[in-house]
Amino acid sequence: MERGIGTSRGIGIGHVLIVYNASAVVNRGTHYNAEEEKKRFFEARKTFIEQTEELLSELEKKLGESDKDALVLKNQIYLARDITTENEVVAAIDNSHICAEAAFDDVCNKLIQLFSSMDNPDMQQRVTDIQDMRERMIQILQGTKAFDLTNLPDNTVIVADEIKPSMTASMDIAHVAGIIAEKGGDTAHASILARALEIPAVLSVKGILQKVKDGDFIIIDGAYGEVFINPTPRTLSIYEKKKKKYEEHIEELKTFINKSTETADGKKVMLAANIGGADEAAKAVKDGAEGVGLFRTEFLFLNKNALPTEEEQFEEYKKAAVLTKGMPLTIRTLDIGGDKDIPYMGLTKEANPFLGYRAIRFCLDRVDIFTTQLRAILRASAYGCIRIMIPMITSVNEVRQVKELIKKICSDLDRNGINYDKNIQTGIMIETPAAAVMADTLAKEADFFSIGTNDLTQYTIAVDRCNENVAYLYSAFNPAVLRLIRRIIECAHNAGIEAGMCGEAAANALMAPILLSFGLDEFSVSTGKVLETRKTIADWSIKEAGLVTDKVMSMVTEKEVTDYLSDYISERNKK
C-alpha cells in the first residue's frame, strides 16, 4: 500500500493511465527577428485564450455556469491578457532578440519566483496555474500537443507527476475512476476541481510513477489517502463493498438538499455556507445552504494586481446577493495579514504576522481602502439580505470605530440618493481570547457573533497550526476552547443576539452534539459539507446532545474528549 494526501473523497477502482508532463525545451539563442517573434507571440496568445475559453466552457458544463472552481482557468486568461505580462514579453523580444517562447518563459519564471517566495498558500498555489499556462503557451508556439484526456477507457485512474488545471478541465470525467499525483495537496486546484467533479483523488504519493505502469490494476481511497497497486482479491472485495457503501451514503445525502436543518426532536438551526466569491454562492444554494455565513472578500484582492475598485467590489457583492435569493449573506470585511499577504499592498514582513498588522487593524489604519469596501457592501445591500462582519476584534473600541465609519458612509449615501439597506446588521467575529473574555460587553455593541474557531483555537492554546512541531496541540476539542465557545454563545443569547460559527469545527461531526447543546444558532460550513452537516444535526436530539455535552465538559484533556466522542458515536452508529 502507498500513502498520500486524500484530497477528494470516494473509492476509485480501475486501470492506470500514466500522464507525463514533458517540459518543452526552449531555444535560448539571441538571433531572432523581433517583429516576427512578437507576431508569433500575439498569434499564440490568441490561440491560447480561445483554447482556454473552450476548456472553460467544457468545465462549466460539468460544474455549472456559476461554479467558483472555473476561476482557475479564468485567472489564466486574465494573466495572458494582462498588459504588464504583454509589455514584459514584448520588451524581452525587442531588447534581447530572443524567441517568443524564451521571452514568455522568462516572464512566467519571474511570476513563479514571486509567488513561490510568499508564505501565503493561496498565492503559492498560483505557481501551478502559471506553470500550466506557460507549458500550454509554449506548446502552441512550438506546434506540439498536450496529452489527450478527452476519450478514455472505462474506469481509468490517471497517474501523473502533477495534475494541472487544464488537464482536469479537459478530462473525460465519465470514464475517470480516480486521480493520483506525486505532487499537490488539499488546497491544490486539482483537488478543488476533483472534489467539485466528485472524482476520488490522492495527491503527494511519493514515487508513484516509478511503482506503476500503464494498465496496472489499482484502488485509491480518497478519504484516507491510500493507494493499492495490483491488490489481492481480498483487498479488492473489501474496497468494492466500501465503494458501494460510500455511493449509498452520497445518495442518502442528496435527500437532505431541500430539507430544513433541524435536530431529531425538531429544534431548527441555520445551516449556511462559507464562500470565497460570488460565483460560489450559486453552488451554496444548489447544495442546500440556507444562506452564506462567511463571504471571504480577500480573494477579490488576492486575484488582482491592484486594489479592486468600489464598482468592481459592488458588482461582486451584488451578484452574490442576487444569487442567494434573499437569504442571509454575511460579508466579512478584508482579512489580510497573518497567512494572507497581498504583494501590491506593500505589507512589511513581520516576525509574528498572526499577532501583527492584520484584518481590522489594517482596515482601521487604511481607512481609504476600508471605506471603499464598506461603501460597496452597503450599496449591494439594496439587492439582498446582506450583513457586515468584522474580523479579528479584540476590543470594544474597534467595534465602535467601525460603526462610526459605517454611519458616516450611510450619511453620504443618503445625501447622494443611493439606496442601501438602512437596517443592515453589523456583527463581529469572535476569534481571539480577548473577544471571548469580553463577549458580554461586545454583545451589547454587535448585532450578531460568528465564532472563528480556527484562530480562536490557535490563539487560546498559543499554538501555530502551521508549525508541524506543535501542530499536534491544535484542537478545538481542547477543554479551554470548548469553555470559551460556551461562554461566547451564552453571552450572545443573554444580550438577545445570535451566535454562529464559521470555523472548521462547525462541520466536525464530533463537535455537533456539543454545539447543539450550547445552543449555537448558525453552522456555517464549506459548500461540500452542507448536506453532511445537515444529516449529522438531524441525527441528534437536544436531550441526547445535552447528556453527551455534560460528560464532555467534566473532562480535562483533549484526548479524553475526542476518545469519548469517537467511542460514543461509533457505538451509537452500530445500533
LOSENU-674878 format. One record per residue (C-alpha): x, y negated, z negated. Coordinates in steps of 0.001 Angstrom, whole numbers, plus 524288, in hexadecimal, padded with zeros to 5 digits. Layout:
! LOSENU-674878
XYZ ...
END
This chain:
! LOSENU-674878
800008000080000 8048B7F2268033C 8005B7E6267FBBF 7FDE57D8177FF95 7F46F7CD2F7FC5D 7E6377D0917FEAC 7E0D27C432804D5 7D3EB7C8A680AE0 7CBC27D31180434 7C7177DF9D80A72 7CC537ECD080E9E 7D2517EDE881C27 7D4A77FB4C82253 7DA5C7FCA782FE1 7E6377FD67838BA 7F1D37F423838EA 7F42E7EA3A843A1 800F87E2EB84185 800E67D4CA84621 80E647CEE4847ED 810497C035846B7 81B827BE9D85035 821BA7B12684F46 824B37AB4B85C8A 832B57A77585FB3 833AC798D986255 83E207939586B82 84602788FF8649C 84C3178318870AF 84C5D77453872FF 84BD0773AB881B6 83D2F772EF883F6 835A9768A788BB2 82E7C760A388184 822C275D25889FA 8207976B3788DFF 821A6770198800C 81816765E887AEF 80E93769F688592 81038778458818E 80DD67749F87357 8013276D3F87623 7FC237781E87EF6 7FF7578278874C8 7F91377A8186A08 7ECB17793F8723C 7EC887880A87432 7EF5478A4E865BE 7E3E8781B8861A4 7DACB7886186B5A 7DEED795DF866BB 7DDB47920485874 7D03178C6A85ACB 7CC6D79970860E7 7D1C87A095854FA 7CA677971A84C52 7BDDE799B9853C7 7BFC37A8638522A 7C2B57A6BA843BD 7B6AA79E5A8419F 7AE627A8E084821 7B3AA7B29583E3C 7B2E97A9BD83252 7A8397A00983585 7AA047928983B49 7AB6778B9082E4A 7B528794A7827E7 7C0B678E3E8211F 7C9D27995A824EC 7C9FA7944D832EC 7D1367885E82D9E 7DDF278FF082F6B 7DD1078F0183E32 7D76E7814D83DD8 7E3C077D168369E 7EC27782C98417A 7E4B577AE284BA5 7E62276ED384328 7F4D8770D1841D7 7F67C7733C8506A 7EF427669785387 7F5E475ECD848D1 7FC76752C484E8D 808177540C84567 80A8E761F884A0F 8094D75D8F8582E 812777520485673 81CE375A5284FE2 81C78764B285A92 81D3975A6686550 828657535285E61 830137600985CF5 82E8E762E686B78 832197550686F91 83DB57538E8667F 843C1761228670D 83F107664787444 83B127730B86DED 8300F77B938730C 8221277A0D86E2C 822EC786D78667F 82EEC7823D85EF7 82907774DD85C36 81C4877A978572D 823C3784D884F5C 82C0377A35848CF 82022771F98452C 8191F77DDA83F7D 8253B781BC837C9 8258A774468315F 81763775F382D3C 81A18783B682855 8258377EDC82016 81D09773EC81AA7 811BD77CAF816A4 81AB1787A7811D4 8213A77E488084F 8146377AC68019C 81021781387F4F4 801F5781007F947 7FD9078E8A7FE2C 7F3727883C8071E 7FDED7805C80DFD 8075578BCD80E7C 7FCB3793DE814E6 7FC9B78A5E8204A 809FE78FCE823F8 8034E79BDA829A5 7F9EE7932E8314F 8052978B778372E 80CED797CB83A4F 800F179D468410E 7FF1D790D3848EF 80D977905984C76 80E0279E6485140 801B779CFD85962 806537904485F8F 813887964A8631D 80CA77A230868CC 804A57992D87175 810C279198875BB 8181179E33878C0 80C917A50487F26 80C507B07C875A8 800647B66386F11 7FD4D7B98686100 7F98D7C71D85C4C 7EBC07CA0B8611D 7E28C7CD21855D7 7D5E27CB0E85D4C 7D2F37D92B86126 7D6847E2B985664 7D32D7F104853D5 7C9A07F453848E9 7CF137F3FB83B00 7DB977ECBA83E24 7E40A7E87A832A9 7EC8F7DCF6836CA 7FA4C7DD3E830F6 8033E7D182832FC 80E537C9CC82D2D 805167BE5982B64 7F7167BBFE82FB4 7F60B7AEEB8368C 7E9337A745836CB 7E7BB7A8898458E 7E9547B75284484 7DE177B87283AED 7D5907AF7D8431E 7D7AC7B75F84FA8 7D6717C4A984926 7CC487CE7A84DAC 7C6767CF0A83FFD 7BC0D7D90A84380 7C6C67E333844A2 7D0317DE99839F2 7CFD17E6FB82DBD 7DA317DF578264E 7E5F87D65282669 7F36B7D87F82060 7FEF67CF1D820C5 80C7D7CE2D81AD5 80A997BFC2817AF 7FFA67B75E8124E 7F7857B64080610 7E9EE7B37C80109 7E9D07A54A805C4 7EF317A84781361 7E6087A45081E4C 7E6477B26A82312 7E0B67B65A815D1 7D6657ABC081632 7D2297AFD1823D1 7D2807BE5982075 7C9777BBDA814E7 7C0687B3A881D4C 7C0197BE5A827AD 7BEAB7C8E981D26 7CAC37D04F821B1 7D27F7D75F816EA 7E03B7D1BB81602 7ECAD7D49080E73 7F80A7CB2481020 806067CA8980AD7 808157D91E80D09 816E27D91980D64 81D4B7E12281827 810717E66E81D86 814F17E4E082BAC 8201C7EE5C82927 817117F842822C1 80C557F97982CFB 80B627FBA583B8F 800717F9A68455A 7F5BB803AF84394 7F8B98072583566 7EC87809F682D67 7EB618002582256 7E2957FBD981722 7E2BA7EE4C81115 7DBF67E9BF804BA 7DA297DB11805A4 7D5EC7D9BD7F779 7E1D47E0297F154 7EC167DDA47FBD8 7EEB37EC137FE3B 7F2D37F24080B2B 7F328800EF80DE2 7FAC78056F819E7 7F6468126B81FB4 7EEC9815BC8132D 7EBCF8236980E53 7DE13828E5810B5 7DB138270380237 7DEF38188C80284 7D7038169D80EEC 7CB1381CCE808A3 7CC5C813F67FCA0 7CD528079F804E0 7C25280B5F80E11 7B9A280C1180204 7BEFD7FF007FD14 7BC797F8E480A64 7AE737FDA380A77 7AC3B7F8CF7FC8B 7B2177EB6F7FFBC 7A9997E9F980BE1 79D857ED75803E0 7A1997E32F7F9E1 7A2B27D8D480492 795277DC468099E 78FC87DB3C7FBC4 795DD7CDB37FA36 78EE17C90480676 781EC7CB3A7FF84 785C17C0417F620 7870F7B5C0800B4 7798D7AFCF7FF2C 7777C7B2F47F0CD 778007A9197E5CA 7832C7AA767DC22 77DEA7AFB77CF58 7811C7B94F7C4A5 77A407C6537C2CB 770ED7BFCF7B91A 76DAD7B4497C1E4 777037A9937BD5A 77A0E7A1547C966 7875C79B367CBD6 78CF87935D7D713 7961D79A807E060 79E14791317E8BD 7A9D6792557F1B3 7B76A78C547F1F3 7BAF1786DE7FF4F 7C66377FE3805A8 7BF67778D6810AB 7B2227758181656 7B220780EC81FD7 7B31878A718148F 7A6667851380EF3 79EFD78C3C819AA 7A56D79907815C0 7A1FF7966F80783 793A1794AE80AEB 793EA7A088813E8 799C97A8C5808FD 78ECD7A5037FFDA 794F479A607F773 78B537911C7F0FC 7942F785707F2A7 7A276781657F292 7A8B87806D7E533 7B5F677C057EA45 7B961775347F707 7C841774287F6F3 7CAA47676B7FE26 7D985768457FE16 7D8FB770F480A2D 7D41776513811A3 7E0F475E9D80E19 7E9D476A8E80F45 7E62276D3781D6B 7E9C975FAC82250 7F612757CE824A3 7F00774B5981F12 7E57E747838156A 7D7D274AE981A4A 7CFBC73EB281C81 7C32B73BA18154B 7BB9873F048219C 7C27174C2482332 7BFAA74FA38151B 7B1A474AD8815FB 7AF0E7537E821CC 7B4BD75F6581AE9 7ACE675D5680E71 7A09375A1581623 7A21D7668F81E1E 7A35476EA3811AD 7974F767E780BEE 78F4876B0081808 794017791E81895 7908477B8D80A49 78275777BA80D80 77F4376FF480151 785F07793A7F7DB 78FAE7738D7EE00 79CCD7700F7F41C 7A74776CFF7EA0C 7B29B765967F015 7BF2E7656E7E843 7C7277592D7EA45 7D51575A3A7EF22 7DCEF763EC7E70B 7EB007631B7EB87 7F7C3764AD7E455 7FB2D770DC7DCAE 7FB2677B9A7E700 7F53D772F47F18A 7FE897694A7F7D8 7FB4A7608580371 807DE75C2480A3F 802F274F6581037 7FECD74A62802CD 80CF1749D77FE94 80B317505A7F161 81830751D87EA78 81CFC75F0F7E5E1 819DB7613C7D795 8205376A937CE12 812E376E5E7C8D6 808CD76B2A7D36F 7FD7A772157CC93 7FF23768927C13F 8021475CE07C9A3 7FCC87535B7D39D 7F10B75AC57D8D1 7E25775AD67DB05 7DB3874FD87D3CD 7E81F749E97CF4E 7EC1A748037DD6F 7DE95743187E160 7DD82738E37D6A9 7EB13734147DA53 7E83A734017E8FF 7DAF372D7C7E80D 7DB5972A4C7F697 7DB66738C27FA4E 7D1A873C267EF8A 7C83B731427F354 7C841735AF8017E 7C4BF743817FD6F 7BA2A73F607F3D5 7B3F7736617FE07 7B39F7419E807B8 7AD8774ABD7FDB5 7A35D740B57F99C 79F9773DCE807B7 79E4374C6180A79 7958574DF47FE7D 78A61748198066D 78A06754CC80E49 7891275EF980385 78A297625F7F529 7983E75E477F2B6 79EE575DD27E563 7AC3D757E87E285 7B5CC75FC77DA54 7C26175A567D482 7CDCA763B47D21A 7D851764377C7AB 7D18975BA97BD97 7D8C075A467B0A8 7D22674E5D7AA94 7C571746CE7A99B 7CC2E73AD17AF18 7CEAC741A77BC18 7C037744E27BD76 7BC4A736F67BA56 7C5E7731807C452 7C04A73A4E7CEDC 7B2517369B7CB72 7B5CE728347CBDC 7BC23729CF7D938 7B038731187DE61 7A789726387D915 7AF6271BFA7E097 7AECD723E07ED25 7A01A725977EBA4 79E71716DC7EA11 7A621714C67F697 79DEC71ED27FDDF 791917181C7F8DE 7965170ADC7FDC0 798B6710A080B26 78BD6717F380BB9 7925E7255680C8D 78A3E730C7807CB 78EE673A297FD4B 78911742487F255 7871F7387F7E75A 7856B743C37DDB2 791CF74AEC7E1A4 797C2752B87D67E 7A5E9751947D245 7AB7675D467CB3A 7B8D87615B7C6AA 7C14C76D6A7C71A 7C50A7729E7B9D6 7D229778DE7BC98 7DB277739C7B212 7DB6D776B77A37D 7D9E27681B7A0E1 7CD17767CC7A860 7C8757743E7A1B8 7CB4D76ECA7942C 7C48D761F0797A4 7B957768AD79EC2 7AF2F763AB7950D 7B30B75592797E5 7B537757897A675 7A7AA75DA87A7B3 7A1D0750617A434 7A90C74A227AFA8 7A6F4754697BA4B 79AFD759717C178 7A02F7675A7C1D3 7AC0E76FC07BEBC 7B317779567C76B 7BD1C782147C0D9 7C97E7841B7C8CB 7CE91790A17C2C1 7DACE791747CB2E 7E105785567C534 7DA2B7866A7B817 7E052793CA7B64E 7EE2178FD77B9FF 7EDD0783667B1E3 7E7D878A0A7A5FC 7F1997953B7A5C0 7FCCD78CA27AAB2 7FFE3796107B5B6 80371793317C3CE 7FAFD79CC77CB59 8046879BE17D6E5 810087A0157CEA3 811707AED37CFD8 8190B7AF8F7C30B 80D677AB0D7BB02 801FD7ADD57C42E 7FE147B98C7BBBA 7F9BD7AFD47B13D 7F0517A8FA7BA76 7E27B7ADA17B7B8 7D5787A6DB7B5A5 7D2467B2057AC3E 7DBF37AC957A269 7D3B27AA2C7961B 7D84D79BFB79586 7D30B799867A344 7C63A7A07E7A04E 7C4217982179436 7C67378BBF79C00 7BCDF7900B7A692 7B2827929E79C37 7B4ED785507961E 7B40F77E387A331 7A6F1784627A67B 7A194781C3798D6 7A5A47736B79970 79F58771D77A6C8 79281777B07A24F 7927376FC3795A9 793447637F79E1D 788A87683E7A764 7915676A547B342 794A07768E7BB0E 7A15F77DF07BAE6 7A6537856C7C6AF 7B2D978C9F7C9E3 7BA5F78BE17D6AE 7C6D6792F77D2B5 7C9F77A0F27D6B5 7C4887A64B7C9F6 7B6C17A3117CEA4 7B78F7AE6A7D84D 7BDDF7B8237CF0C 7B46D7C3437CC25 7BA747C5637BEAC 7B81A7B7257BB3F 7A9C87B7097BF5C 7A3807BBA97B29B 7AB927B1F77AAB2 7A7DD7A6687B34C 799927AA637B36F 799887AB897A4A2 7A02879E3D7A344 795277988F7AB94 79CE5794627B79B 7936D78D757C0C8 79AD678E9C7CD99 7A43E798B37D32A 7ABDE7935D7DEC6 7B3D379D7B7E630 7BA8679F487F35E 7B10A7A1BA7FE90 7B5467AFF37FFBA 7B1A97B2A07F18A 7A4027ACB37F125 79C547B9447F2EC 7A5577C1427EA35 7A38A7B7377DF55 794CD7B6EE7E11C 794487C5BF7DFEA 79CF97C5737D3C8 794357BB587CD2F 788247C3607D094 78E107CF1E7C998 78E3B7C8497BC49 783917C4667B2C6 786467B8E87A9D0 784407C1C079E0F 78E607CBC77A273 797D87C1047A695 796747BB0479909 799A07C7B67922A 7A5C67C99979A90 7AA0B7BB8B7988C 7A8747BC51789B7 7B1E47C7B4789F2 7BB637C0AE79324 7BBCB7B44178B09 7C02D7BBD877F12 7CC5A7C07978644 7D9847B9CC78531 7E1447BE2D79126 7DF047BD9D79FC5 7E1C07CC3C7A0F4 7D76B7CF99796F5 7CD8E7C78C79E94 7D0837CCF77AC18 7D1DA7DB087A77B 7C4CD7DA4F7A07E 7BDBC7D3FA7AC05 7C3A77DD747B5DF 7C0137E9527ADBF 7B2667E4417AAA9 7AF1E7E1407B8D1 7B5307EDEB7BDA5 7ACD97F5E27B444 7A0E97EDBB7B76C 7A26C7F0487C5FE 7A2AC7FEFA7C3BC 795047FEC17BDB0 
END
